[in-house]
Amino acid sequence: MQSAILPPEFQQMFSKMFDDAPQNDWKDAEKVILEDFGKTPEELFGVSFSGEPGKGVMERTARASASVAQVHWASLSQENLDYEDESEWIEGVRLWDKETLTRPWHGGWRQGSPGCRGTPLDPPNRQKIADIIREQPLKEHLKPKRDLWKGLNGKGGLGVSLKDCMQTMVDLFSAQMFLWGLCHCDPHPGNIFIRRLPSGKPELVLIDHGLYVHMQPEFRHQYSLFWKSLMTFDNKTIGDIVRSWGINNPDVFASATLMRPYTGGDNSTSAGMKRTMSKQEQRERSYEMQQQMRKGIREVLADEKKWPRELIFIGRNMRIVQGNNQYLGAPVNRIKIMGGWASRSLVDSPELSYRERLVNFGRHVLFKFVLFGSDVIFYGSKVAQFFGRTQNLEDDMEASMKKAAVDMGFELNHSVFEG
């Protein structure tokens, strides 16, 4: 669900749900653990809150709290693990911390940030932690800082390219959807950590894998072909695919997928809505407009039984990834990258015969030339930014979405990062 369509009061509340939601008291968390597992945290995780020798340690104050869970740092003892390395916090810089991502690197030549490539972290000093617990039992921050890479003044950063970060992210989610038939349903910036590799390139760490959508091979193939057709304005193929999904208005669905007005279709729904409303009604976004919007949506979903439920979560993923790219200044041409992966998947798909894959390979090579037009628009926007234009390409798409939303009777008041 996108809170942008909710009233402002709800939007303000949801803006804190990435990692700053109100925390539950430790007694409440302890009660849930006891009810679910029949053991106290001390028994279940082998930790001690009094610095007992041989036991692990845990912070009772959450490091982050989201809409449905909160995160506590812990360092478990060896006897409570089924593998050799200690269980620890994931080190890295959150995606929204642009300053730390881009500030100069002070961690040494050919060195990476803590945890990169699965490098074991320096273990916590258990004796020091035990001393803190005994002497200052209410001091909750026991986790080692591991921030020597910031330099003596603490002002260093990862020194990575935002373009490389976004390229990796869009490549990852596109490969998941178009090649592997998977969709991570919550790729918001709180679930993405960036680390620095010894080469200076960024390493992306994706967490929160609790909700995935698995696509059937037939649907994945259809969706890949749909995306490729969007890029080539193949309206016949677009219409055939979306009608098989129970959708009667391909242009509206195409616009929702691209998150910008699709100019290759007939725009029948949006034109019809505008014809039945006066200019005054459009400006006021009155109740009648909302009724027209609902009618338009009913026309889009002509047959709900055919509607693939996967599209709901795929749309959520793409909307959040668009917000990530927008927040970082649109350093990559997201639509071109996704279109390229969609076309490539039609070549690499194991479900296709060798002949079909060979034919698709020829079409993929031709498609690469077609994508040049997308680059012209993208770099044109970059040149405009260089000469003082404040908006980037994703900002333009956001403005187009807001305008289309007004035509449909509701208002998008904020960016993805605001909830």
C-alpha positions as CSV (number, residue, x, y, z in Angstrom):
1,M,0.0,0.0,0.0
2,Q,1.3,3.5,-0.8
3,S,0.5,6.0,2.0
4,A,0.8,8.9,-0.5
5,I,-2.9,8.5,-1.3
6,L,-3.9,8.7,2.4
7,P,-4.9,11.9,4.2
8,P,-1.9,14.1,5.5
9,E,-2.4,13.0,9.1
10,F,-1.9,9.3,8.1
11,Q,1.1,10.2,5.9
12,Q,2.9,11.9,8.8
13,M,2.4,8.8,10.9
14,F,3.6,6.4,8.2
15,S,6.7,8.5,7.5
16,K,8.2,7.0,10.7
17,M,7.5,3.4,9.9
18,F,10.8,2.6,8.1
19,D,12.9,2.4,11.2
20,D,11.6,5.0,13.7
21,A,8.2,3.7,14.8
22,P,7.4,3.9,18.5
23,Q,9.2,1.2,20.3
24,N,7.6,-1.4,22.5
25,D,9.0,-1.6,26.1
26,W,11.4,-4.5,26.7
27,K,8.9,-6.1,29.0
28,D,6.4,-6.4,26.1
29,A,9.1,-7.9,23.8
30,E,10.1,-10.3,26.6
31,K,6.4,-11.3,27.0
32,V,6.1,-12.1,23.2
33,I,9.2,-14.2,23.2
34,L,8.0,-16.2,26.2
35,E,4.6,-16.7,24.7
36,D,5.9,-17.8,21.3
37,F,8.9,-19.9,22.4
38,G,8.1,-20.9,26.0
39,K,11.5,-19.5,27.1
40,T,12.9,-16.3,28.4
41,P,15.3,-14.4,26.1
42,E,18.1,-15.4,28.5
43,E,17.2,-19.1,28.1
44,L,16.4,-18.9,24.3
45,F,19.5,-17.0,23.2
46,G,21.9,-17.8,26.0
47,V,22.4,-14.2,27.0
48,S,22.9,-12.4,30.3
49,F,21.9,-8.9,31.2
50,S,24.2,-8.9,34.2
51,G,27.5,-9.8,32.5
52,E,27.6,-13.5,33.5
53,P,30.8,-15.2,32.2
54,G,30.3,-17.5,29.2
55,K,27.0,-15.9,28.2
56,G,26.1,-13.7,25.3
57,V,24.9,-10.1,25.6
58,M,21.8,-8.3,24.2
59,E,20.6,-4.7,24.2
60,R,17.1,-4.2,25.6
61,T,16.6,-0.9,23.8
62,A,15.8,-1.5,20.1
63,R,18.3,-0.1,17.5
64,A,15.5,0.3,15.0
65,S,11.7,-0.1,15.1
66,A,9.5,-0.5,12.0
67,S,5.8,-1.0,11.5
68,V,5.7,-4.7,12.4
69,A,9.0,-5.5,14.3
70,Q,11.9,-3.9,16.1
71,V,15.6,-4.9,16.1
72,H,17.8,-5.5,19.1
73,W,21.6,-5.9,18.9
74,A,23.0,-9.0,20.4
75,S,26.3,-11.0,20.4
76,L,25.7,-14.6,21.2
77,S,28.1,-17.1,22.8
78,Q,29.6,-19.9,20.8
79,E,27.6,-22.6,22.5
80,N,24.3,-21.0,21.2
81,L,25.4,-21.1,17.6
82,D,25.3,-23.8,15.0
83,Y,28.2,-22.4,13.0
84,E,31.7,-21.1,13.7
85,D,31.3,-17.3,13.4
86,E,29.5,-15.2,16.0
87,S,26.0,-13.9,15.2
88,E,26.3,-10.1,14.9
89,W,24.7,-6.9,13.6
90,I,25.0,-6.3,9.9
91,E,27.5,-3.5,9.3
92,G,26.9,-1.0,6.6
93,V,25.6,2.5,5.8
94,R,21.8,2.9,5.2
95,L,20.9,4.0,1.7
96,W,19.4,7.3,2.8
97,D,22.7,8.5,4.4
98,K,24.0,10.1,1.2
99,E,26.6,12.1,3.0
100,T,28.3,9.1,4.6
101,L,28.0,7.2,1.3
102,T,29.9,9.9,-0.7
103,R,32.3,11.5,1.8
104,P,36.0,10.6,1.2
105,W,37.3,7.2,2.3
106,H,39.7,7.3,5.3
107,G,39.9,3.6,5.8
108,G,43.2,2.8,4.1
109,W,44.2,1.9,0.5
110,R,42.7,-1.3,-0.9
111,Q,40.7,-1.8,2.3
112,G,37.0,-2.4,2.6
113,S,34.5,-1.4,5.2
114,P,33.6,-3.9,8.0
115,G,31.8,-7.0,6.9
116,C,32.4,-6.6,3.1
117,R,32.4,-9.8,1.2
118,G,31.4,-11.6,4.3
119,T,34.6,-10.8,6.1
120,P,34.3,-11.8,9.8
121,L,33.8,-8.8,12.1
122,D,36.1,-8.0,14.9
123,P,34.5,-9.8,17.9
124,P,33.1,-7.6,20.7
125,N,35.4,-7.2,23.8
126,R,33.3,-9.4,26.1
127,Q,35.3,-8.4,29.2
128,K,34.7,-4.7,28.4
129,I,31.0,-5.3,27.9
130,A,30.7,-7.3,31.1
131,D,32.4,-4.4,33.0
132,I,30.0,-1.9,31.5
133,I,27.0,-4.0,32.4
134,R,28.2,-4.4,36.0
135,E,29.2,-0.8,36.5
136,Q,26.5,0.9,34.4
137,P,23.6,-1.6,34.1
138,L,21.3,0.9,32.4
139,K,23.8,1.7,29.6
140,E,22.2,-0.1,26.6
141,H,24.6,0.7,23.8
142,L,27.0,-2.3,24.0
143,K,27.6,-2.8,20.3
144,P,31.2,-2.0,19.1
145,K,31.3,1.0,16.8
146,R,33.8,-0.3,14.2
147,D,34.1,3.2,12.6
148,L,37.8,3.6,12.3
149,W,37.3,3.9,8.5
150,K,35.8,7.3,9.2
151,G,39.2,8.6,10.2
152,L,40.5,10.4,13.3
153,N,38.0,13.2,13.0
154,G,35.1,10.9,12.3
155,K,34.1,12.7,9.2
156,G,35.1,10.2,6.6
157,G,32.6,8.2,4.4
158,L,32.5,5.2,2.1
159,G,33.6,7.3,-0.9
160,V,31.4,5.3,-3.3
161,S,29.5,6.3,-6.4
162,L,25.8,6.8,-6.0
163,K,25.4,5.7,-9.6
164,D,27.2,2.4,-8.9
165,C,24.9,1.9,-5.8
166,M,21.7,2.4,-7.9
167,Q,23.0,0.4,-10.8
168,T,23.6,-2.6,-8.5
169,M,20.2,-2.1,-6.9
170,V,18.2,-1.9,-10.2
171,D,20.2,-4.8,-11.7
172,L,19.4,-6.9,-8.6
173,F,15.7,-6.3,-8.5
174,S,15.4,-6.6,-12.3
175,A,17.2,-9.9,-12.4
176,Q,15.0,-11.2,-9.5
177,M,11.8,-10.3,-11.4
178,F,12.7,-11.0,-15.0
179,L,15.2,-13.9,-14.7
180,W,14.5,-15.7,-11.5
181,G,10.8,-15.0,-11.0
182,L,11.1,-13.4,-7.6
183,C,10.0,-10.1,-6.2
184,H,11.3,-8.6,-2.9
185,C,8.2,-6.8,-1.6
186,D,9.8,-4.2,0.7
187,P,13.0,-2.7,-0.8
188,H,12.7,0.5,1.2
189,P,16.0,2.3,2.2
190,G,15.9,0.9,5.7
191,N,16.3,-2.6,4.2
192,I,19.4,-1.7,2.1
193,F,22.9,-1.3,3.5
194,I,25.9,-0.2,1.5
195,R,29.5,-1.3,2.2
196,R,32.7,-0.5,0.5
197,L,34.7,-3.2,-1.3
198,P,38.6,-3.1,-1.4
199,S,38.2,-2.0,-5.0
200,G,36.3,1.1,-4.0
201,K,33.1,-0.2,-5.5
202,P,29.9,-0.5,-3.4
203,E,28.5,-3.7,-2.1
204,L,24.8,-3.8,-1.5
205,V,23.3,-5.8,1.4
206,L,19.6,-6.5,1.1
207,I,17.8,-7.6,4.3
208,D,14.2,-8.4,5.4
209,H,13.4,-11.4,3.1
210,G,10.3,-12.2,4.9
211,L,7.9,-11.4,2.1
212,Y,8.6,-12.5,-1.5
213,V,6.3,-13.1,-4.4
214,H,7.1,-16.1,-6.6
215,M,6.1,-15.8,-10.3
216,Q,5.1,-18.8,-12.4
217,P,7.3,-19.2,-15.5
218,E,4.3,-18.3,-17.9
219,F,3.6,-15.1,-16.0
220,R,7.2,-14.2,-15.7
221,H,7.6,-14.6,-19.5
222,Q,4.5,-12.5,-20.1
223,Y,5.7,-9.8,-17.8
224,S,9.1,-9.6,-19.5
225,L,7.5,-9.4,-22.9
226,F,5.1,-6.8,-21.6
227,W,8.0,-4.6,-20.4
228,K,9.9,-5.0,-23.7
229,S,6.8,-4.1,-25.6
230,L,6.4,-0.9,-23.5
231,M,9.8,0.2,-24.7
232,T,9.1,-0.4,-28.3
233,F,5.5,0.8,-28.4
234,D,4.3,-2.6,-29.5
235,N,0.7,-1.8,-28.6
236,K,-0.8,-5.0,-30.0
237,T,1.4,-7.2,-27.8
238,I,0.7,-4.9,-24.8
239,G,-3.1,-5.2,-25.4
240,D,-3.0,-9.0,-25.9
241,I,-1.1,-9.5,-22.6
242,V,-3.0,-7.2,-20.4
243,R,-6.4,-8.4,-21.7
244,S,-5.3,-11.9,-20.8
245,W,-4.9,-10.5,-17.3
246,G,-8.4,-9.1,-17.3
247,I,-7.4,-5.5,-18.0
248,N,-9.4,-3.6,-20.6
249,N,-7.4,-0.3,-20.7
250,P,-3.8,-1.0,-21.6
251,D,-2.8,2.6,-21.6
252,V,-3.7,3.2,-18.0
253,F,-1.9,0.0,-16.9
254,A,1.1,0.9,-19.0
255,S,1.3,4.3,-17.4
256,A,1.1,2.8,-13.9
257,T,3.9,0.4,-14.8
258,L,6.2,3.0,-16.2
259,M,5.2,5.5,-13.5
260,R,4.8,8.2,-16.2
261,P,2.2,8.8,-18.9
262,Y,2.4,6.1,-21.6
263,T,2.2,7.9,-24.9
264,G,2.0,4.9,-27.1
265,G,-1.6,3.9,-26.4
266,D,-4.9,5.5,-27.1
267,N,-5.3,7.1,-23.6
268,S,-9.0,6.1,-23.7
269,T,-9.7,6.0,-20.0
270,S,-8.0,9.2,-19.0
271,A,-9.6,11.0,-22.0
272,G,-13.0,9.6,-21.1
273,M,-12.7,10.7,-17.5
274,K,-11.8,14.2,-18.6
275,R,-14.7,14.4,-21.1
276,T,-17.2,13.6,-18.4
277,M,-15.9,16.2,-15.9
278,S,-15.8,20.0,-16.2
279,K,-12.6,22.0,-15.6
280,Q,-14.0,23.2,-12.3
281,E,-14.6,19.6,-11.1
282,Q,-11.1,18.7,-12.1
283,R,-9.6,21.6,-10.1
284,E,-11.7,20.9,-7.0
285,R,-11.1,17.1,-7.1
286,S,-14.6,16.8,-5.9
287,Y,-16.6,13.7,-4.8
288,E,-17.8,13.3,-8.4
289,M,-14.2,13.0,-9.6
290,Q,-13.5,10.3,-7.2
291,Q,-16.6,8.4,-8.4
292,Q,-15.3,8.7,-11.9
293,M,-11.9,7.5,-10.8
294,R,-13.5,4.4,-9.2
295,K,-15.5,3.8,-12.4
296,G,-12.3,4.1,-14.4
297,I,-10.6,1.6,-12.2
298,R,-13.5,-0.8,-12.5
299,E,-13.2,-0.6,-16.3
300,V,-9.4,-1.3,-16.1
301,L,-10.1,-4.4,-14.0
302,A,-12.7,-5.9,-16.3
303,D,-12.2,-9.4,-15.0
304,E,-10.8,-9.6,-11.5
305,K,-10.5,-13.4,-11.6
306,K,-7.8,-13.1,-14.3
307,W,-5.9,-10.3,-12.5
308,P,-2.5,-11.6,-11.4
309,R,-2.1,-10.8,-7.7
310,E,1.7,-10.7,-8.2
311,L,1.3,-7.3,-10.0
312,I,0.3,-5.6,-6.7
313,F,3.7,-6.4,-5.1
314,I,5.7,-5.9,-8.3
315,G,4.2,-2.4,-8.5
316,R,5.1,-1.7,-4.9
317,N,8.7,-2.9,-5.5
318,M,9.1,-0.7,-8.6
319,R,7.5,2.4,-6.9
320,I,10.0,2.1,-4.0
321,V,13.0,1.6,-6.2
322,Q,11.9,4.6,-8.2
323,G,11.9,6.6,-5.0
324,N,15.4,5.3,-4.1
325,N,16.7,6.5,-7.5
326,Q,14.9,9.8,-7.2
327,Y,16.3,10.4,-3.7
328,L,19.8,9.8,-4.9
329,G,19.4,12.3,-7.7
330,A,18.4,9.8,-10.5
331,P,22.0,8.7,-11.2
332,V,20.8,5.8,-13.5
333,N,18.3,5.4,-16.3
334,R,16.1,3.0,-14.3
335,I,13.6,2.3,-17.1
336,K,16.3,1.5,-19.6
337,I,18.0,-0.9,-17.2
338,M,14.7,-2.7,-16.4
339,G,13.8,-2.9,-20.1
340,G,17.2,-4.4,-20.9
341,W,16.8,-7.1,-18.3
342,A,13.3,-7.8,-19.5
343,S,14.6,-8.4,-23.1
344,R,17.6,-10.4,-21.8
345,S,15.3,-12.7,-19.8
346,L,13.6,-13.7,-23.1
347,V,17.0,-14.9,-24.3
348,D,18.1,-16.6,-21.1
349,S,14.8,-18.2,-20.1
350,P,15.3,-22.0,-19.7
351,E,11.6,-22.6,-20.5
352,L,12.1,-21.6,-24.1
353,S,13.4,-23.8,-26.9
354,Y,16.8,-23.2,-28.4
355,R,15.3,-21.8,-31.6
356,E,13.1,-19.4,-29.6
357,R,16.0,-18.2,-27.6
358,L,18.1,-17.7,-30.8
359,V,15.3,-15.6,-32.3
360,N,15.0,-13.6,-29.1
361,F,18.7,-13.0,-29.1
362,G,18.5,-11.3,-32.5
363,R,15.6,-9.2,-31.3
364,H,17.6,-8.4,-28.1
365,V,20.5,-7.0,-30.1
366,L,18.1,-4.9,-32.1
367,F,16.3,-3.8,-28.9
368,K,19.6,-2.5,-27.5
369,F,19.7,0.1,-30.3
370,V,16.0,1.0,-29.6
371,L,17.0,1.9,-26.0
372,F,19.3,4.6,-27.3
373,G,16.2,6.9,-27.5
374,S,15.8,6.4,-23.7
375,D,19.4,7.4,-23.2
376,V,18.8,10.6,-25.2
377,I,16.0,11.6,-22.7
378,F,18.0,10.6,-19.7
379,Y,21.2,12.4,-20.6
380,G,19.2,15.4,-21.8
381,S,17.8,15.6,-18.2
382,K,21.4,15.3,-16.9
383,V,22.6,18.2,-19.1
384,A,19.7,20.3,-17.9
385,Q,20.6,19.6,-14.3
386,F,24.2,20.6,-15.0
387,F,23.0,24.0,-16.2
388,G,21.0,24.6,-13.0
389,R,17.8,22.7,-13.4
390,T,16.9,21.4,-10.0
391,Q,14.7,18.5,-11.0
392,N,15.9,15.1,-12.3
393,L,14.2,12.6,-14.5
394,E,12.6,10.8,-11.6
395,D,11.3,14.1,-10.3
396,D,9.7,14.6,-13.7
397,M,8.0,11.2,-13.5
398,E,6.9,12.0,-10.0
399,A,5.3,15.2,-11.2
400,S,3.6,13.3,-14.0
401,M,2.2,10.8,-11.6
402,K,0.9,13.6,-9.3
403,K,-0.8,15.3,-12.2
404,A,-2.4,12.0,-13.3
405,A,-3.5,11.4,-9.8
406,V,-5.2,14.8,-9.6
407,D,-7.1,13.8,-12.8
408,M,-8.3,10.7,-11.0
409,G,-9.5,12.5,-7.9
410,F,-6.8,12.1,-5.3
411,E,-3.5,13.7,-4.4
412,L,0.0,12.3,-4.0
413,N,1.5,14.7,-1.4
414,H,5.0,13.3,-0.8
415,S,7.9,11.1,-1.9
416,V,8.4,7.5,-1.2
417,F,11.0,8.3,1.4
418,E,8.4,10.1,3.5
419,G,6.4,7.0,4.0
